[in-house]
Structure formats: C-alpha cells, structure tokens
Amino acid sequence: MSESASEPVSESAGEPALSTNQPAPPALLIGVRLAATGDAGELFADAKAIEAAGADSLWVDAADGDPYVVLAALAGRLVVAEESEERWTESAFPASRVAWDELRNASTAAGVTGVVLPNDPRLIDLLRNPDIIEARDDLKLSFG
C-alpha cells in the first residue's frame, strides 16, 4: 500500500521530535570597543573588518573625544548604551581560546545580552571561529 500525499513523512524516522515549547536562549552578542585615537583610515578599515567578521556592535568610549561623531561616521546609525534595555558587560581580551569559551558561557549563564571586547589583532579569528578551542597554528605569520 502506498503512502497518501496527505500523510506527513518524517525525514528523521526514529528520532524524537524536538520540543518547541521553550525558546532557545538568544545568542550572546559581541561588541568591539574601538579607540577613537589615531588614523581615521585605520579606524574605518578596522570597523569594516570587524563588522565583516560578525561583530554585532561597535563601541567608542566618551573618554576618546566625541564618540557620537565617530560612531555616526562609522555606521550612520547610533544607539546610546545608557538608553538600551540590553545588558552588556565589558571584558579584557581573553588570554586563550579556553578563556574565550569560559567568558561566553559565564556571560550567557549570567543573563548578559552581550560582551564588549577591546579591538585586538586576534579578534577577527575569535569572531569568525568562536567555537574552535584548539591552537590555530595555521594563523601564525612568519617574519623575515
């Protein structure tokens, strides 16, 4: 006897259905704190690379001058953190991939919306490969 077209066919035969009663926790957002000092071209290049790597927001400290002008020039849009209902925390750049994983887990467990990290040359790799814990020897550069 053939199956009728009106009967649903399970693609995962034998596997239990996932419960849809509880929504998945939101992903931890990653913000990057930029220093508004130095070369503007370098700042814009860093911002573009960070955004392409998957950062959720760019942050500029008011101690660096007028952050609103810098942020407006970078993004053309602006959210003032004090007016947001999101819970963000600032952290030092993680010393290792294990520390990165621990920071993300602790922040998620604490109910934090996002973590703001300082801009760092290793940041792009963390953003593009957030779940890789092992050493990334393939990224080492040789200098002559």
Secondary structure as GFF3:
##gff-version 3
##sequence-region A 1 144
A	DSSP	beta_strand	29	34	.	.	.	ID=ss1
A	DSSP	alpha_helix	40	53	.	.	.	ID=ss2
A	DSSP	beta_strand	57	60	.	.	.	ID=ss3
A	DSSP	three_ten_helix	62	64	.	.	.	ID=ss4
A	DSSP	alpha_helix	67	75	.	.	.	ID=ss5
A	DSSP	three_ten_helix	81	83	.	.	.	ID=ss6
A	DSSP	beta_strand	88	90	.	.	.	ID=ss7
A	DSSP	alpha_helix	97	109	.	.	.	ID=ss8
A	DSSP	beta_strand	114	118	.	.	.	ID=ss9
A	DSSP	alpha_helix	123	128	.	.	.	ID=ss10
A	DSSP	three_ten_helix	137	139	.	.	.	ID=ss11
###
